Amino acid sequence: MDKVITNDRISLFDNIKFFLITTVVIGHIIDFATGESSVYRGIFLFIYSFHMPVFIFLSGLFNKNKNTKTKVIGFVFLGFAIKMLFSMSGILIKGTASFKLLSDGGIPWFMFVMGIYYLISYILRDTDKRLVLVMTVLLACFVGYDSSIGNYLYISRSIVFYPFFVLGEMVSSEKVLEVNRSKLLKFLSAFIIVLWGIICLYNIFDVYSLRLLFTGKNSFAVVGEALEKWGLLYRLLCYAITFIVSFCVICLIPSRRIPLISSFGAKTVQVYFWHWPVIMILDKVGILDFMFRTPLGKLGAILTGIIITFVLSLRPFSFPSDVILKFSKKR
């Protein structure tokens, strides 16, 4: 048990978080070449079918509706700090600056959405979670018909991903650990993950057309005319895929403490904070373009994402995210 729980942290969840943040970095790297690489398109779709929903599920899993003000302020401050970092990075690396106060289609959205989730969940803390789950799923299915939905105020993603936060609140960490220990579920999960990976890599059933739905930020009109009419059903299909794949990923991640990985799993915020400027530098100096030219280089790009995750998990990169979170806790 001491290798499963260390210093009051459960290794399984830190292992999951490290895996998820690694997929975030890899996904943002390979997206530069998804237009030219069918393999990258498959990997990208595979990653986006589960990585942010599982992050959000884990946040809901450990949400106790305590210190809500602190959490909301901390995430909002982090969101604006990332926006300012990206703006300065744009000036220094690309010579151009971009700053949107109340919307963002890129990385900062997650921080603002998490702040929104903690606030809403506190307001609805006495409401039956089953009702909240059903209503938010239905709302997500219909909101896509609003063609004005998008990045403004992070409304689309806030609605689409919120059911995973609620689902996390409905489940206990003990139950997740119990599920993770089942050898039968591990076997079935491995089979499903391999099957879904093959479907993504070979674009069976034209699953890549679901990419814009998995991001959670687009209306059905943006996704395309072919999917717009039956957007409600496609949203439910994406929910089903995400739930199944996420469940399988959680089942397959080792629950025992893994050197470095388990400790770095507690450092995902700082990796999320810094990884995009690093990727921008690699793109600016031509390293990514060079790697994308050959199959071996494409593999190297994925390995680069893993290396970036490890490096940014080191203590020096805890600034300023740790400072912002600690500052938000002060009265």
N, C-alpha and C positions, 0 to 999 in steps of 0.2 A: 504493500500500500504506500510505503514511503516514496516509491518511485512513481506513483500515480499522483500523489498530492505532495507538493513541496512548498514550504513556506506559505501555506494556506492557498496556494495556486494549484489548480487541477491541470496536470500536464496535458491531458487530451485537448482541452480548449486552447491552450497556448500552441500546441502542435498544429491544430486546425488553423489558428490565426496566422501562424507563420506560413503555412501552405497557401492560404488565401492571399496574403499580401504579396507572396512570390508570384502568384498568377496575375495579380493586378499589374505588377511591374512588367512581366512578360507580355501580357495583353497589350499594354501601351506601347511596347517596343515593336511587336510584330504588326500592329495596326498600320505602321508606316508602309508595309509591303503587302497588305491583304489584297490590294488591287491587282498584284502581279502573281501572287502565290496561292494556289488552291489549298495547299497544305496549311498555310498560315490562316486562311479563311476558316478552315475546319477547326484549327486549334483555337482561334479567336471565338468562334461560336460556342465551342465546348466550354471554354473558360467563362464566357459571359452568361451561360445558362445557369450558373450557380454561385459564382464567387461573391458578388455583393449581397445577394439574398442570404447567404449563410452568415456573412459578417453581421447583417442586420438581425438575423435570428439569434445569434449569440448575444447581441446587445440586449434584445428583449428578454433572453433567458436569464440574464443577471440584473435586470431592472427591478428594483424594489420600491420604486416611486419615493425614494428618499433623496434629499439634496438635489431636487429637480432644478431649482434656480441655478445652482452651481454648474450642473451639467449643461443646461441650456446656454448659459453665458460662456462657458468654456468652449463649446463646439462652435458657437457663433463667432467668438474671437478667433478661433483657429481658422474658420472659413475665410474670414477677412484677411487674416495673416497670410494664408496661402494665396489669395487673390493678389495681395500686394507683392508677395515673393515672385509670383509668375509675371506680374507687370514689370518688375525690376529686371527679372531674367530676360524678358523680351527686349528690354532696352539694351542690356549689356551684350546679349548673344545675337539677337536678330536686328537690333537697331530700331525696333518698333515697340510701342507699348499698347496694351489692351487692358481695359478695366471696366467691368460691368457690375454696377452696384447691387442690383436686385435679381440678377439672373446669371446663369453659367451653365454651359453644356459640358464643361470639362470636369476636372478633378475636384474643385472646391464643393461641388454640390453635396457630397456625402456628409460633410460637417454640418451644413445647414439643415439637411434632412434629419440627421440624428438629433439635433436640437429641437426640431419640430416634433419628432416622435416622442421624446421625453416629456415635452410639454403636453401634447395631446393625451398621452397615456396617463399623465397625472390628472388631467381634467376628467378622463373617463375611468379613473381608478376603481370606482364603485359600480361600474357597468359590467354586465355579464360579458366576458371575453368572447364567448361563442357568438353572441349577437354582433359584437364589434367585428369579429372576423368575417362573418357572413356579409355584413353590410359593406365593409371595405372592399371585399372581393367583388361584390356586385357593382360598387361605385367604380372600381378600376376597370371593369368590363365595359361600362357605358361611357366613362369620361373620354375614352379614345375617340368617340364620335364628335367631340368638340374640337374642331379644326384649329382653334386658337390655343389649345393646350400645348405646352412646350417647356422651355427653360425658365420662363418668367416665374419668380418666386419659388422655383423648384416644385411647383404644384404637381406636375405629372408624376415625377419620381416619388414625391411624398405619398401620393395616393397609391401608386402601383406597387411599391415595395412595403408599404405599411403592414399588410397582412402577415408578412414574415416576422415582423417585430412582435405583433400580437401573438402569433403562433409560439414564439419564444417565451412570451409571458405565460402561456398556458401550459408549458412543459417544465419539468424540474430537471436540474442538472443531474440528479441521481438517475432519472429515467434515461437520459441520454447516455450516461455511462453504462447502464444496463444493456441498452441496445447495442452499444459499441462492443460489448464483450461477446455477443452472440456469434459463434463460428458459422452457423447457417446463414445469418444475415450478411456476414462478410463474404461468403461464397457467392450468394445471390447478388450482392452489391458489385463485386468484381465483374461478374458476368454482364450486368446492366451497364456498368461504366465502359467496358470494352465495346459492347454493342452500340452505345450512344457515341463513343469515340469514332467507330467505323462509320456510323450514319453521318456524323459531322464531316469527317475527312473526305468521304465520297459524295457528300451532298445528296444523300438518298432522300427521296421525297421532297427535294428542293428545300431542305430545312434552313439553308442559309438566308432565305427570304424572311426568316423570323428574327434576324439580327437586330433590326430596329425596334422590335417589340421587347426583346430581352434587355435592351438598355433602359427601358421604362420611361423615356423622356419624349416619345413621339406620339402624335395622334395617328389614327388609322389612315387618315388622308396622306400623311407623309410616308407611311409605310408602302403605300401603293394601291392602285385601283383594284388589283386582284384580291387584296386582303381587306380592303376597306369595308365592303358590304358585310362580310362575316367576321368583322374584327372582334366582336364579342366572343365568338367561338375560338378564334385564334388566341385571344388573350387567355382563355381558359386552358387551351392546349399548352401555352407557354407556362402557365402556373403549374400544370400537371408535370411537365418535363422538369421544371425547376425543383419542384418538391421531391420528385423521385431521385433525380441526380444529386441533389443536396443531401438527401437522406443516405444515399449510397456513399458519398464522400465522407460524411461523418462516421459511417460504419467502418470505413477502411483506414482512417487515420489511426496510427498507433496511440494507445492511451498511456503508455509508459514514458517516463522522462527520457528525452533524447538530448544528448550534449549539444549545447549551443542553440539548437532549434527551439527547445522548450523555453529557454530563457529569452531568446530573441522574439518569441511569440508574444511577449509582453511589450514589445517595442514597435508595434505595427504603426502607431500614429506617426512616429518620427520618420519611418520609411515612406509612408503615404505623403508626408509633408515635403520631403526633399527629392523624391525620385524623379519627378517630371523635369526639373531644371537639369538634372544629370543626363536624362535622355535627350533633352534639347541640345546640350553640349555635344553629345555623341553624334547627333544628327548634323549639327552645324559643322563639325570638323570632318564629316564624311565617313566616319567609322561605320555607321549603320548601313549606309548605301553600299559601302565596300563589302560588308558581310552578306548583304542580301543578294549578291551576284552569283553565289555558288551554293549548292546544297549543304556543303560543310560549313560555309559561312552562316547560312540560315540556322543551323544547329548552334553555331557559336553565338548567334544573337540571343537565342533562348538561354544559353549558359550565362551570357552576359547579364540577363535579367536576374538570374539566381545570384550571381556575384554581387550585383548592385544591392539586392535585398540584404545579403549578409553584411556588406560594408556599412550600409545606412542604419543597420541595427546596432552599431557600435555606439558607445557612450557619447563621443563628441557630437553626434548628430541628434542627440536628445534636445539640443537647443534649436529653436526657441519653443518647441511644442510643450515640453515639460514645464517651462517657465510660465507659459500662457495658462496651462491647466492649473498650476499651483496658484497663480495670481488670481484666477477666477474663484478659488476657494476661500480667499481672504475676505473677511467681512469689512 
